[in-house]
């Protein structure tokens, strides 16, 4: 009836040919009554999913801070620039860390502004 000329088409004796789709070797052939249940292994990322992924470390850090505060509730004497008082040790340490973080943020922000000015100046000089 027909002769096989290639892997995906069959040529009949009367000259007519039909093309048959061939499944790649890594995917099994699907029967007509079975639905295609393959799952796309690469899912697209959304803003919401990226936000939750970014929030996860913050939640872990918050939990660790709560444990730290609850374990260090005893009061301690704190003196700074002539001010003195007593407050829980955890609050004193967290306040010191927060002030240090704000200082680093301020210095980093100034540096970013400086670099942006340099880049803007270089762009304007190239355009002339």
Phi, psi and omega in degrees: 000302182223159178242141181276121180254335177208178182288343186235000179223152179237131179252129180268163183297333181277003176100345180285149178226152174234149178253132181243130178286135180250129177287143174298154184297337182275351177244125179289155179290142179261139176280166184295331183266355180260131180286156177284109185252019179289143181252136177292115183290341181250101180275146179282146180271142177243166178299319181296318181293321178293324178295316179295324179293324178287330181283335183304311177298328178294320178294321178296316179296319177299317178298318178295322178293320178298317177298317180299313181296315182292336179270348183235061182267353182289145185280148178221155180274132180235133177234133179208118178051046177087347176271140179222150179181175176242141176203164180300142182303318182297319179296318179297315180292320179293323177295319178296318178294320179295317178296321176296319178296320177296322178297314179297319178298318180295314180296318178296322179295319177298318180295320178296318178298319178299315181294322177296320177297318179297315180297316180299318179296319179294322179296317181293324180288330178286328183286343181279000000 
